[in-house]
């Protein structure tokens, strides 16, 4: 639209300005489209990797069951054909696990190289890392079982020995649980929007009068913003008639007025994070 604002007094200058404006607008549009495409492409790449890792882990689990079936009740050395079948399953498992290790490594490299921080993607990668580590531990145990049976088959490739793997898994799980405990979710929007998004519901009252808004049991938390509850103490609101839908103890926060606009609330400041998030790690604020 900008090209229509630069109108000169002569046909020549009009043409020149329109061309220049068009070029600038096209450049900005191309740049914006490029950014959006890059973002979408990056997100799609993450999703494809997530799906591939999950699919590989499912395949590994299925092959583990086949090996368990082949070795159930076995005493002494395995028959040649059964040993060949087990070797084939083990070879497939090793290939799948190696693919997953490389995928996880690439995902972590992408996260480290990303210009923006995405907590949800980081948590998903960490979850997949835990699942991969747990699977490696299971394979360590399966190796031990095979050695006990004197099966003399191809070894399942794992990155660590059984004890080290167990300790590694435990440390990752503890880190993940700690991060999860420090994660909170919040959303600030108009009451109608929150209701349309199925985040809040109107309950109570008589004949439609005196109903209060409450948090829905089934809501999509992907619409919430993720924060570290120990690091974030200020929630932007920029609205009037502010209501906290979720329960947060009084005395743990204050609403800060907007000096430039009467009746407008600028932010919610958390004065006591431990107390504020003690009831719920979700914060829903309705405003006008």
Order of alpha helices (4+ residues) and beta strands (2+ residues): alpha-alpha-alpha-alpha-beta-alpha-beta-beta-beta-beta-beta-beta-beta-alpha-beta
